[in-house]
Amino acid sequence: MKASEIREMKAEEIDIKLDEVRDELKNLRFSQVSGQLTDQTRFRALRRDIARMLTIVNQRATEVKGKEA
């Protein structure tokens, strides 16, 4: 997921997507432990998507605080 796609989303949509991605990452970890995982690169992609989403959420929070001051 690209940062531009995330920026177009509303805060509620980002929260929902963030939960979905975290659940997928959790499921991948279970698959890895059980030996069923074949695509190791998906871990990196999911972690980066989570980081992008959290970065944008934090940027928006900082902008709101800056406007209030």
Protein Blocks (a to p, Z undefined) as FASTA:
>chain_A
ZZklmmmpcfklmmmmmmmmmmmmmmmmmmmmnopafblmlmmmmmmmmmmmmmmmmmmm
mmmmmmmZZ
